[in-house]
Amino acid sequence: MNTPIKSTPQIAAALAAGALMLAPLGADRGPGNNPHLEICLANESRFTTATFSEGLTAYLTGWQDPENLVDLLNFLSPDVTTGRRFEFKRAENAQALLSEADDVRAIGSPFKRIEMTGDTVLGKTLNKGLTMRIDHDQVATNIPNWENRYVAYLRQRCLRNEVRRAFGLIDASVTNVAKVWNIVGTAVDPDGDLLAMLKLCADNSGIRPNRLLFSTDAWDLRRQSYQTLGTLAAGYSARLSTADLAGVVRVKDVRVVEARYQSSATAKSLLSTALRVYAYYEEPMVMIDDPSNMKRFVSPCDDGSMQRVFIERGAKYTDITVESYSVIVATHTLGMRSITASSS
């Protein structure tokens, strides 16, 4: 019959008699797999194994965000997958414009080797996530997959936090100017202002921005400014879609930010700065050292997923955690500009 060990002398005696083993530090045989009378130290891998939810992580991987925050985040700062610690060359505007006349290979010789130049920057992705405690007296936990809606809510909230970080960074990085897009009949030309801004960006960095991002109120003010002019040409400009405007000002894509967040107890604010239009450059196939203005470095979790879910079940409540690893960086700030519009 096994006798419970309750004191340090008993542990020492059991060790001396060979009746007790101390598992090596970090040993982890999975839940319930430790031999009788073996002392094991709790560690991170044991906690992860005990609480990681493979099913909910798979659900989250296939989940579609109803607000399209993932799309907005990638428009602002495209993902680059890295390890948790990484380094990159801060992009130089001249680097993307270099050209060679000696790229012809002689027989038996290698091609000319080129290297990325620029300041080397060290970085690391940050562990981000949120936990929500659900009391069993407040939800019907007997319904299958009841946890799904809380996992989706947590992920959407994490994404909204990331978008706010991205806008905070772009606001801190751009050169901003104020423009009056009057809506009382004064002759104005918002699209002319956009073209002038894009030219200044190209003159500054050597690369013309390929993206314009409007706050929804800036987009509405642009349209109203043209409508009040009362000419056929202004009426045509007022009716342009975002795709049409992209063709007019010669950028790859134009987007309008509609998403909001709870900024106070009674107010909901746009995720972007009000009445602002941003111009910046992003590579279509972003890599760690390209001249894109902003990037979001992301790292896979230990199981290889880009985000994962943990479940800790208590007698009367369940804790649900959603986590991921990322950091948003302005890797190249030359050529980033914005307009803050007003009606007077």
C-alpha positions in Angstrom: 0.0 0.0 0.0 1.3 3.4 -0.9 1.8 5.9 1.9 1.5 9.7 1.0 4.7 11.6 1.4 4.1 14.7 3.5 7.5 15.9 4.8 11.0 16.7 3.7 12.5 13.8 5.9 10.1 11.4 4.3 11.2 12.5 0.8 14.9 12.2 1.7 14.3 8.7 3.1 12.3 7.6 0.1 15.0 8.9 -2.3 17.7 7.0 -0.3 15.6 3.8 -0.5 15.1 4.2 -4.3 11.3 4.4 -3.7 11.1 7.9 -5.2 12.5 9.6 -8.3 13.0 13.2 -9.1 12.2 13.9 -12.7 14.8 16.0 -14.5 14.0 19.7 -14.8 11.8 20.3 -17.8 10.7 16.7 -18.0 7.2 16.5 -19.5 5.5 13.2 -20.3 2.1 14.7 -20.9 -0.9 15.0 -18.7 -1.4 11.9 -16.4 1.7 10.1 -17.6 3.9 10.6 -14.6 4.8 7.4 -12.6 3.5 7.0 -9.0 5.6 8.8 -6.4 7.5 10.8 -8.9 7.9 14.5 -8.2 7.7 16.6 -11.4 8.2 20.4 -11.7 5.5 22.4 -13.4 6.8 24.1 -16.5 5.6 26.1 -19.5 5.3 23.2 -21.9 3.2 21.3 -19.4 0.8 24.3 -19.0 0.7 24.7 -22.8 -0.1 21.0 -23.3 -2.8 21.0 -20.7 -4.6 24.2 -21.9 -3.9 24.4 -25.7 -7.1 23.9 -27.7 -6.3 22.4 -31.1 -10.0 22.4 -32.2 -10.5 26.1 -31.4 -7.2 27.1 -32.9 -8.3 25.4 -36.1 -11.6 27.2 -35.9 -9.8 30.5 -35.5 -7.6 29.8 -38.5 -10.6 29.5 -40.8 -12.6 32.3 -39.1 -13.7 35.2 -41.4 -13.6 38.6 -39.8 -16.9 40.4 -40.5 -15.2 43.9 -40.3 -12.4 42.9 -42.6 -9.8 44.2 -40.1 -7.3 41.7 -41.4 -7.5 43.2 -44.9 -7.2 46.7 -43.5 -4.2 45.7 -41.4 -2.5 44.1 -44.5 -3.2 47.3 -46.5 -1.5 49.4 -43.9 1.4 47.0 -43.0 1.7 43.7 -44.9 2.8 40.6 -43.0 6.3 39.4 -43.1 6.9 36.0 -41.4 10.1 35.9 -39.3 11.5 34.2 -36.2 10.7 35.8 -32.9 14.0 37.6 -33.0 15.1 39.0 -36.4 17.2 41.7 -38.1 16.6 43.7 -41.3 18.2 46.4 -43.3 16.3 49.7 -42.9 15.4 50.4 -46.5 17.3 53.2 -48.4 15.4 54.9 -51.1 18.4 54.7 -53.4 18.6 51.0 -53.0 15.4 50.3 -55.0 16.6 52.5 -57.8 20.1 51.2 -58.4 20.9 49.8 -61.9 23.9 47.9 -63.4 25.5 47.9 -66.8 27.6 44.9 -65.9 25.1 42.1 -65.2 26.3 40.0 -68.1 28.0 36.8 -67.0 31.2 35.7 -68.7 31.6 32.0 -69.5 32.9 30.1 -66.5 32.3 33.1 -64.2 29.5 33.8 -61.6 27.0 36.6 -61.9 27.8 39.9 -60.2 26.8 39.7 -56.5 24.8 42.5 -55.0 23.9 43.2 -51.4 21.2 45.1 -49.6 22.7 48.1 -47.8 21.3 50.3 -45.0 21.4 50.3 -41.3 20.9 47.0 -39.6 18.0 47.0 -37.2 17.4 44.3 -34.6 13.8 43.5 -33.6 11.6 40.9 -32.0 8.0 40.0 -32.3 5.9 40.6 -29.2 3.5 38.1 -27.6 0.0 39.7 -27.8 -3.3 38.4 -26.7 -6.4 38.7 -24.5 -8.1 36.4 -21.9 -11.8 36.4 -21.2 -13.4 34.6 -18.2 -16.8 33.2 -18.8 -18.9 32.3 -15.8 -20.9 29.1 -16.3 -24.0 30.6 -14.7 -24.1 33.3 -17.5 -23.9 31.1 -20.6 -25.4 27.9 -21.8 -22.3 25.7 -21.7 -24.3 22.6 -22.7 -24.6 24.0 -26.3 -22.0 22.4 -28.7 -19.1 24.8 -29.6 -20.3 27.5 -27.3 -16.7 28.8 -27.0 -16.5 29.7 -30.7 -18.2 33.1 -30.4 -15.9 34.1 -27.5 -12.8 33.1 -29.5 -14.0 35.1 -32.5 -14.7 38.1 -30.3 -11.3 38.0 -28.7 -9.5 37.7 -32.1 -11.5 40.6 -33.5 -10.6 42.7 -30.5 -6.9 41.8 -30.9 -7.0 42.8 -34.6 -8.7 46.1 -33.7 -5.8 46.8 -31.3 -3.3 46.0 -34.1 -5.0 48.4 -36.5 -4.9 51.2 -34.0 -1.2 50.6 -33.5 -0.6 50.7 -37.2 -2.5 54.0 -37.5 -0.6 55.4 -34.6 2.7 54.5 -36.2 1.7 55.9 -39.7 0.5 59.2 -38.0 3.9 59.5 -36.3 5.8 58.8 -39.5 4.1 60.9 -42.2 4.6 64.5 -43.2 1.2 66.0 -42.9 -0.2 69.2 -44.5 -3.6 70.9 -44.1 -5.9 71.5 -47.1 -9.2 73.2 -47.3 -11.8 71.3 -49.4 -14.5 73.9 -49.2 -18.1 72.7 -49.5 -19.7 76.1 -50.0 -19.0 76.6 -53.7 -15.4 77.9 -53.7 -13.3 76.4 -56.5 -11.2 73.6 -55.1 -9.6 70.5 -56.6 -9.0 67.7 -54.0 -7.7 65.3 -56.7 -5.2 67.9 -57.7 -4.0 68.1 -54.1 -3.7 64.3 -54.1 -1.6 64.4 -57.3 0.7 67.1 -55.8 1.1 65.1 -52.7 2.1 62.0 -54.7 4.6 64.0 -56.6 6.2 65.3 -53.4 6.5 61.7 -52.1 8.2 60.6 -55.3 10.6 63.6 -55.3 11.5 62.8 -51.7 12.0 59.0 -51.8 12.4 58.3 -55.5 9.4 55.9 -55.4 5.9 57.0 -56.1 3.3 55.8 -53.5 1.1 53.0 -54.7 -1.6 53.3 -52.0 -4.0 56.0 -50.9 -6.1 55.5 -47.7 -9.0 57.8 -46.9 -10.8 58.2 -43.6 -14.5 57.9 -44.5 -15.2 61.6 -43.6 -12.3 62.7 -45.8 -13.8 60.7 -48.7 -17.2 62.3 -48.1 -15.7 65.8 -48.0 -13.9 65.2 -51.3 -17.2 64.2 -52.9 -19.1 67.1 -51.4 -16.5 69.6 -52.5 -16.9 68.6 -56.2 -20.7 68.4 -55.9 -21.1 72.0 -54.8 -19.0 73.3 -57.8 -22.0 72.6 -60.1 -19.9 71.8 -63.3 -20.1 68.7 -65.5 -16.4 68.0 -64.8 -16.9 68.4 -61.0 -20.0 66.2 -61.1 -17.9 63.5 -62.9 -15.2 63.7 -60.2 -17.8 63.5 -57.4 -19.1 60.2 -58.8 -15.8 58.4 -59.0 -15.5 55.1 -57.2 -12.3 54.3 -55.3 -11.2 52.1 -58.2 -11.9 55.0 -60.6 -9.9 57.4 -58.5 -7.0 55.0 -58.4 -6.8 55.2 -62.2 -7.1 59.0 -62.2 -4.2 59.6 -59.7 -2.3 56.5 -60.9 -1.9 54.4 -57.8 -2.5 50.7 -57.4 -5.3 50.9 -54.8 -7.5 53.4 -52.9 -9.3 52.4 -49.8 -11.7 54.1 -47.4 -11.6 53.3 -43.6 -15.0 52.8 -42.1 -14.1 50.7 -39.0 -14.5 52.3 -35.6 -13.6 51.6 -31.9 -15.1 52.6 -28.6 -13.0 55.7 -27.7 -14.9 56.6 -24.5 -17.9 55.6 -22.5 -20.2 57.4 -25.0 -18.2 57.8 -28.2 -17.1 55.7 -31.1 -14.2 57.0 -33.2 -12.7 56.1 -36.5 -9.7 53.8 -36.3 -7.9 56.3 -38.6 -7.4 60.0 -37.8 -10.4 62.0 -38.9 -10.4 63.9 -42.3 -7.1 62.4 -43.3 -5.7 60.9 -46.5 -2.5 58.9 -46.4 -0.1 58.2 -49.2 2.6 55.5 -48.9 4.3 52.7 -50.7 4.0 48.9 -50.1 5.6 46.1 -52.2 3.1 43.7 -53.7 5.3 40.7 -52.6 6.7 42.1 -49.4 10.0 40.8 -48.0 12.1 41.6 -45.0 14.4 44.2 -46.8 12.2 45.7 -49.5 11.5 49.5 -49.6 7.9 49.2 -48.2 7.1 52.0 -45.8 5.5 49.8 -43.1 5.6 46.1 -42.3 4.1 43.8 -39.7 6.5 41.2 -38.7 4.7 38.0 -37.5 6.1 34.8 -36.0 4.4 31.4 -35.8 3.5 30.0 -32.4 5.2 26.8 -31.1 2.7 24.6 -32.9 3.2 26.4 -36.2 -0.1 28.3 -36.2 -0.1 32.1 -36.5 -2.5 32.4 -33.6 -3.7 29.9 -31.1 -6.3 29.4 -28.3 -6.0 28.2 -24.8 -8.8 26.9 -22.6 -8.6 26.7 -18.8 -11.7 25.1 -17.2 -12.6 25.7 -13.6 -15.5 24.3 -11.6 -17.6 27.4 -12.2 -15.9 29.4 -15.0 -13.8 28.9 -18.1 -10.9 31.2 -19.2 -10.4 31.5 -22.9 -7.1 33.0 -24.2 -6.2 34.0 -27.8 -2.5 34.8 -28.5 -0.2 35.6 -31.4 3.3 37.1 -32.0 3.8 40.3 -34.0 5.3 43.8 -34.2 4.6 46.7 -36.6 7.6 48.7 -37.8 7.9 51.8 -40.1 10.9 50.4 -41.9 11.2 53.3 -44.4 9.6 56.7 -43.7 10.8 58.7 -46.7 7.9 59.4 -49.1 5.1 59.0 -46.5 2.8 62.0 -46.6 -0.8 62.8 -45.6 -3.4 65.5 -46.1 -5.7 66.6 -43.3 -8.7 68.2 -45.0 -11.3 70.7 -43.7 -14.3 72.5 -45.0 -13.1 76.0 -44.0 
